[in-house]
Amino acid sequence: MFTRQGPTLGELTVQALSSVERGYDLLAPKFDHTPFRTPGVVLDATVEALAGHGPFADGLDVCCGTGAGLNVLESLCDNRATGVDFSTGMLTQARDAHPDATFVRADARALPFTSGFDLAVSFGALGHFLPADRPALFESAYRALRPGGLFAFPIEAPPPPTSSWFWLTHGFDLTMRVRNAVWRPQFVMYYRLSALPDVTADLSAAGFETTSVELTAAGEYRPGSPRCLLVLAHRRR
């Protein structure tokens, strides 16, 4: 799962025993050499799915990490691309990879923008927010968009119990629950806390009109069962 350029087991252990912010600061230099980075096939499928929803002028990558999602914005947006993250280490890596983008360090639950963007995206970030935090996250994204703007992000479809990914993600979440029960500070990262019906309900409560499309180009568990859905949340005009 990891390349030789990725973190060692010892480094991962230190990161996992840190806070989310400190852990990602430590992981940032090697993050792109881990399986945690959003795969290119998902990014490409997202660009393809969003191409017909524009045009977009200004784009925002919420929880941008090292900047993978900025590739999507740079493909779709005519004007500026902005990345937001609360990890200084991640932002440093993103600046090196995307020197023409704008970067802001901020908590995604309190974005410092009002009606500034036509398109907001986020990749792999939902697992870092407990269900109680999602309303603030979605309300913040809603405020950052212009009327009619779009907030889009992929979400993992439930894997079948026969899939190794089903057991891997459930095992990971159980391990994180035990870790957070006995160790402080907490490290919030869960795979199975963002079921689509719950996410859709929270988006609707924030004011979005929400649909989803299948990202079949990003792979399938079996024929007709896509691994990813793309959530499309429009801010009302």
Backbone hydrogen bonds in HBPLUS format (Angstrom, degrees):
<---DONOR---> <-ACCEPTOR-->    atom                        ^
c    i                          cat <-CA-CA->   ^        H-A-AA   ^      H-
h    n   atom  resd res      DA  || num        DHA   H-A  angle D-A-AA Bond
n    s   type  num  typ     dist DA aas  dist angle  dist       angle   num
A0006-GLY N   A0003-THR O   3.00 MM   3  5.23 159.1  2.05 107.6 114.4     1
A0012-LEU N   A0008-THR O   2.94 MM   4  6.23 160.2  1.98 153.2 158.6     2
A0013-THR N   A0009-LEU O   2.94 MM   4  6.15 149.9  2.03 145.0 153.3     3
A0014-VAL N   A0010-GLY O   3.09 MM   4  6.40 161.3  2.13 150.3 154.0     4
A0015-GLN N   A0011-GLU O   2.99 MM   4  6.20 161.7  2.02 149.5 155.0     5
A0016-ALA N   A0012-LEU O   2.83 MM   4  5.98 158.2  1.87 148.2 154.2     6
A0017-LEU N   A0013-THR O   3.12 MM   4  6.28 133.4  2.34 141.5 152.7     7
A0017-LEU N   A0014-VAL O   3.27 MM   3  5.27 135.9  2.48  95.2 106.9     8
A0018-SER N   A0015-GLN O   3.10 MM   3  5.21 162.3  2.13 108.1 112.3     9
A0023-GLY N   A0019-SER O   2.77 MM   4  5.71 157.9  1.81 148.1 155.5    10
A0024-TYR N   A0020-VAL O   3.01 MM   4  6.17 158.4  2.06 149.9 154.4    11
A0025-ASP N   A0021-GLU O   2.96 MM   4  6.20 145.6  2.08 145.9 156.3    12
A0026-LEU N   A0022-ARG O   3.06 MM   4  6.30 155.7  2.12 148.7 153.9    13
A0027-LEU N   A0023-GLY O   2.95 MM   4  6.16 149.3  2.05 140.1 149.5    14
A0028-ALA N   A0024-TYR O   2.92 MM   4  5.65 139.7  2.09 139.6 146.9    15
A0030-LYS N   A0027-LEU O   2.95 MM   3  5.76 147.0  2.07 131.0 139.5    16
A0031-PHE N   A0027-LEU O   2.97 MM   4  5.58 111.3  2.46 144.1 155.6    17
A0031-PHE N   A0028-ALA O   3.21 MM   3  4.95 159.3  2.26 102.1 108.4    18
A0033-HIS N   A0030-LYS O   2.98 MM   3  5.53 159.4  2.03 118.1 124.7    19
A0034-THR N   A0031-PHE O   3.08 MM   3  5.46 141.1  2.24 125.3 122.3    20
A0042-VAL N   A0039-PRO O   3.05 MM   3  5.52 133.7  2.28 109.1 120.2    21
A0043-LEU N   A0039-PRO O   3.26 MM   4  6.69 157.5  2.31 148.7 155.1    22
A0044-ASP N   A0040-GLY O   2.84 MM   4  6.05 165.8  1.86 156.8 160.3    23
A0045-ALA N   A0041-VAL O   3.03 MM   4  6.06 155.9  2.09 135.4 142.3    24
A0046-THR N   A0042-VAL O   2.94 MM   4  6.10 146.2  2.06 141.8 151.0    25
A0047-VAL N   A0043-LEU O   3.03 MM   4  6.35 158.6  2.08 151.5 156.3    26
A0048-GLU N   A0044-ASP O   3.04 MM   4  6.32 162.9  2.07 150.3 154.7    27
A0049-ALA N   A0045-ALA O   2.96 MM   4  6.14 154.1  2.02 142.4 149.5    28
A0050-LEU N   A0046-THR O   2.94 MM   4  6.09 146.2  2.05 150.3 158.9    29
A0051-ALA N   A0047-VAL O   3.04 MM   4  5.94 127.7  2.32 145.0 156.5    30
A0053-HIS N   A0050-LEU O   2.90 MM   3  5.34 167.5  1.92 122.3 126.2    31
A0078-ASP N   A0056-PHE O   2.95 MM  22  6.35 161.3  1.99 145.2 148.3    32
A0079-ASN N   A0057-ALA O   2.73 MM  22  4.99 156.0  1.78 138.4 139.6    33
A0118-ASP N   A0058-ASP O   2.96 MM  60  5.57 155.0  2.02 142.7 149.3    34
A0119-LEU N   A0058-ASP O   3.31 MM  61  6.61 155.1  2.37 156.9 159.3    35
A0059-GLY N   A0080-ARG O   3.02 MM  21  6.44 165.5  2.04 157.7 162.2    36
A0082-THR N   A0059-GLY O   2.91 MM  23  6.23 153.4  1.98 147.4 155.9    37
A0060-LEU N   A0119-LEU O   2.85 MM  59  6.30 148.7  1.95 148.6 158.9    38
A0121-VAL N   A0060-LEU O   2.84 MM  61  6.32 155.3  1.90 163.0 171.4    39
A0061-ASP N   A0082-THR O   2.77 MM  21  6.17 161.0  1.81 163.3 169.5    40
A0084-VAL N   A0061-ASP O   3.01 MM  23  6.19 161.9  2.04 173.3 167.4    41
A0062-VAL N   A0121-VAL O   2.82 MM  59  6.09 161.4  1.86 177.0 171.2    42
A0063-CYS N   A0084-VAL O   2.83 MM  21  5.41 118.7  2.21 134.2 152.2    43
A0064-CYS N   A0084-VAL O   2.83 MM  20  5.61 154.4  1.90 138.5 145.9    44
A0067-GLY N   A0064-CYS O   2.91 MM   3  5.18 155.8  1.97 139.3 138.5    45
A0070-LEU N   A0067-GLY O   3.06 MM   3  5.22 139.8  2.23 102.5 114.2    46
A0071-ASN N   A0068-ALA O   3.15 MM   3  5.80 152.8  2.23 113.4 120.3    47
A0072-VAL N   A0069-GLY O   3.00 MM   3  5.28 130.0  2.25 102.8 115.2    48
A0073-LEU N   A0069-GLY O   3.26 MM   4  6.72 157.6  2.31 147.8 152.9    49
A0074-GLU N   A0070-LEU O   2.85 MM   4  5.96 162.1  1.88 149.6 154.6    50
A0075-SER N   A0071-ASN O   3.20 MM   4  6.25 131.2  2.45 130.1 141.3    51
A0075-SER N   A0072-VAL O   3.12 MM   3  5.20 133.3  2.35  96.5 109.4    52
A0076-LEU N   A0072-VAL O   3.14 MM   4  6.35 134.8  2.35 142.8 154.9    53
A0076-LEU N   A0073-LEU O   3.11 MM   3  5.13 131.1  2.36  96.4 109.3    54
A0077-CYS N   A0073-LEU O   2.77 MM   4  5.47 162.1  1.80 160.0 160.8    55
A0102-THR N   A0081-ALA O   2.98 MM  21  6.35 165.8  2.01 156.2 160.3    56
A0083-GLY N   A0102-THR O   2.79 MM  19  6.27 157.5  1.84 161.0 166.7    57
A0104-VAL N   A0083-GLY O   2.96 MM  21  6.35 154.6  2.02 161.8 168.8    58
A0085-ASP N   A0104-VAL O   3.29 MM  19  6.83 150.9  2.38 154.7 163.0    59
A0106-ALA N   A0085-ASP O   3.10 MM  21  5.77 145.5  2.23 116.2 125.7    60
A0091-LEU N   A0087-SER O   3.09 MM   4  6.35 162.1  2.12 151.5 156.3    61
A0092-THR N   A0088-THR O   3.00 MM   4  6.23 148.6  2.10 146.7 155.0    62
A0093-GLN N   A0089-GLY O   3.26 MM   4  6.58 157.4  2.31 146.8 151.4    63
A0094-ALA N   A0090-MET O   2.94 MM   4  6.20 157.4  1.99 150.7 157.8    64
A0095-ARG N   A0091-LEU O   2.90 MM   4  6.06 156.5  1.96 149.1 154.2    65
A0096-ASP N   A0092-THR O   3.30 MM   4  6.54 155.4  2.36 142.2 147.9    66
A0097-ALA N   A0093-GLN O   3.16 MM   4  6.45 149.5  2.26 144.9 152.9    67
A0098-HIS N   A0094-ALA O   2.84 MM   4  5.94 140.9  2.00 149.3 160.2    68
A0101-ALA N   A0098-HIS O   3.14 MM   3  5.64 164.0  2.17 118.1 123.1    69
A0110-ALA N   A0107-ASP O   2.89 MM   3  5.49 165.2  1.91 121.6 126.0    70
A0115-SER N   A0143-ARG O   2.68 MM  28  5.95 168.8  1.69 158.7 158.8    71
A0116-GLY N   A0144-ALA O   2.86 MM  28  5.66 139.9  2.03 129.7 136.1    72
A0117-PHE N   A0144-ALA O   3.15 MM  27  6.29 137.4  2.34 145.5 155.5    73
A0146-ARG N   A0117-PHE O   2.74 MM  29  5.58 157.0  1.79 158.6 154.3    74
A0150-LEU N   A0118-ASP O   2.94 MM  32  6.26 160.2  1.98 143.4 145.6    75
A0120-ALA N   A0150-LEU O   2.80 MM  30  6.21 158.1  1.85 158.6 163.2    76
A0152-ALA N   A0120-ALA O   2.82 MM  32  6.28 160.8  1.85 160.6 163.5    77
A0128-HIS N   A0125-ALA O   2.90 MM   3  5.67 165.9  1.92 127.7 132.5    78
A0129-PHE N   A0126-LEU O   3.05 MM   3  5.54 162.8  2.08 121.8 122.8    79
A0190-TYR N   A0127-GLY O   2.96 MM  63  4.74 151.5  2.04 119.8 127.1    80
A0133-ASP N   A0130-LEU O   2.74 MM   3  5.31 150.5  1.82 121.9 131.4    81
A0134-ARG N   A0131-PRO O   3.28 MM   3  5.37 146.7  2.39 100.7 109.6    82
A0137-LEU N   A0133-ASP O   3.19 MM   4  6.45 158.8  2.24 152.3 158.8    83
A0138-PHE N   A0134-ARG O   2.88 MM   4  6.08 168.4  1.89 166.9 167.8    84
A0139-GLU N   A0135-PRO O   2.88 MM   4  5.98 159.5  1.92 151.2 157.4    85
A0140-SER N   A0136-ALA O   2.98 MM   4  5.99 151.8  2.06 140.8 148.3    86
A0141-ALA N   A0137-LEU O   3.04 MM   4  6.34 154.4  2.10 145.4 152.2    87
A0142-TYR N   A0138-PHE O   2.90 MM   4  6.07 152.8  1.98 144.5 152.3    88
A0143-ARG N   A0139-GLU O   3.06 MM   4  6.32 157.5  2.11 146.2 150.7    89
A0144-ALA N   A0140-SER O   3.14 MM   4  6.36 145.2  2.27 140.8 150.2    90
A0145-LEU N   A0142-TYR O   3.27 MM   3  5.49 145.4  2.40 102.4 111.6    91
A0149-GLY N   A0146-ARG O   2.78 MM   3  5.17 152.7  1.85 144.3 144.2    92
A0148-GLY N   A0235-ARG O   3.02 MM  87  4.98 132.2  2.26 116.1 129.4    93
A0235-ARG N   A0149-GLY O   2.80 MM  86  5.32 167.7  1.82 155.9 160.3    94
A0151-PHE N   A0233-ALA O   2.79 MM  82  5.02 165.4  1.81 147.2 152.3    95
A0233-ALA N   A0151-PHE O   2.87 MM  82  5.02 163.5  1.90 151.2 155.1    96
A0153-PHE N   A0231-VAL O   3.20 MM  78  5.39 148.9  2.30 136.5 145.5    97
A0231-VAL N   A0153-PHE O   2.88 MM  78  5.39 164.1  1.91 149.6 146.7    98
A0155-ILE N   A0229-LEU O   2.76 MM  74  5.38 153.3  1.83 155.9 163.7    99
A0229-LEU N   A0155-ILE O   2.98 MM  74  5.38 162.2  2.01 153.5 159.1   100
A0157-ALA N   A0227-ARG O   2.83 MM  70  5.32 171.5  1.84 138.2 140.5   101
A0163-SER N   A0160-PRO O   2.84 MM   3  5.44 166.2  1.86 124.6 128.9   102
A0166-PHE N   A0163-SER O   3.14 MM   3  5.33 133.9  2.37 100.3 111.6   103
A0168-LEU N   A0164-SER O   2.89 MM   4  6.10 153.9  1.96 150.2 158.8   104
A0169-THR N   A0165-TRP O   2.97 MM   4  5.94 168.6  1.98 146.7 149.3   105
A0170-HIS N   A0166-PHE O   3.17 MM   4  6.27 160.2  2.21 142.5 148.5   106
A0171-GLY N   A0167-TRP O   2.91 MM   4  5.86 154.0  1.98 138.3 146.2   107
A0172-PHE N   A0168-LEU O   2.88 MM   4  6.05 152.3  1.96 143.8 151.7   108
A0173-ASP N   A0169-THR O   2.95 MM   4  6.13 165.8  1.97 149.4 152.7   109
A0174-LEU N   A0170-HIS O   3.01 MM   4  6.18 157.2  2.06 145.2 151.5   110
A0175-THR N   A0171-GLY O   2.98 MM   4  6.18 157.4  2.03 145.4 151.5   111
A0176-MET N   A0172-PHE O   2.93 MM   4  6.25 155.4  1.99 151.9 158.7   112
A0177-ARG N   A0173-ASP O   2.93 MM   4  6.18 151.1  2.01 146.5 154.5   113
A0178-VAL N   A0174-LEU O   3.05 MM   4  6.34 161.3  2.08 152.5 156.5   114
A0179-ARG N   A0175-THR O   2.88 MM   4  6.09 165.6  1.90 150.1 154.8   115
A0180-ASN N   A0176-MET O   2.88 MM   4  5.99 163.3  1.91 149.2 153.0   116
A0181-ALA N   A0177-ARG O   3.00 MM   4  6.11 130.1  2.25 137.0 149.9   117
A0181-ALA N   A0178-VAL O   3.12 MM   3  5.07 132.7  2.35  95.8 109.1   118
A0182-VAL N   A0178-VAL O   3.26 MM   4  6.49 135.6  2.47 147.8 157.5   119
A0182-VAL N   A0179-ARG O   3.30 MM   3  5.54 140.2  2.47  99.9 109.8   120
A0183-TRP N   A0179-ARG O   2.92 MM   4  5.74 124.8  2.23 147.1 161.0   121
A0198-ASP N   A0195-ALA O   3.05 MM   3  5.50 120.6  2.42 111.6 125.6   122
A0199-VAL N   A0195-ALA O   3.00 MM   4  6.24 163.6  2.03 159.1 164.5   123
A0200-THR N   A0196-LEU O   2.82 MM   4  5.93 167.3  1.84 161.9 164.9   124
A0201-ALA N   A0197-PRO O   3.06 MM   4  6.16 154.2  2.13 138.8 145.6   125
A0202-ASP N   A0198-ASP O   3.08 MM   4  6.33 156.8  2.13 147.1 152.8   126
A0203-LEU N   A0199-VAL O   2.94 MM   4  6.20 153.5  2.01 150.1 157.8   127
A0204-SER N   A0200-THR O   2.94 MM   4  6.14 161.6  1.97 151.1 155.8   128
A0205-ALA N   A0201-ALA O   3.01 MM   4  6.22 153.5  2.08 143.9 151.1   129
A0206-ALA N   A0202-ASP O   3.11 MM   4  6.32 136.5  2.31 136.5 147.4   130
A0206-ALA N   A0203-LEU O   3.09 MM   3  5.09 127.9  2.37  94.9 108.8   131
A0208-PHE N   A0203-LEU O   3.04 MM   5  5.45 156.4  2.09 150.2 142.8   132
A0207-GLY N   A0204-SER O   3.04 MM   3  5.13 152.2  2.12 101.8 110.6   133
A0209-GLU N   A0234-HIS O   2.93 MM  25  5.15 158.2  1.98 143.3 150.0   134
A0234-HIS N   A0209-GLU O   2.88 MM  25  5.15 165.2  1.90 151.5 147.4   135
A0211-THR N   A0232-LEU O   2.94 MM  21  5.26 158.2  1.99 146.9 153.8   136
A0232-LEU N   A0211-THR O   2.85 MM  21  5.26 177.9  1.85 148.1 147.8   137
A0213-VAL N   A0230-LEU O   2.97 MM  17  5.25 151.1  2.06 137.2 145.5   138
A0230-LEU N   A0213-VAL O   2.72 MM  17  5.25 167.4  1.73 160.3 164.8   139
A0215-LEU N   A0228-CYS O   3.02 MM  13  5.47 171.0  2.03 142.5 142.2   140
A0218-ALA N   A0215-LEU O   2.96 MM   3  5.54 157.9  2.01 115.2 122.4   141
A0219-GLY N   A0216-THR O   3.11 MM   3  5.57 164.5  2.13 116.8 118.6   142
A0227-ARG N   A0219-GLY O   3.00 MM   8  5.78 166.5  2.01 138.5 135.7   143
A0221-TYR N   A0225-SER O   2.73 MM   4  5.56 154.4  1.80 179.2 171.7   144
A0225-SER N   A0222-ARG O   2.85 MM   3  5.31 152.2  1.93 154.1 149.8   145
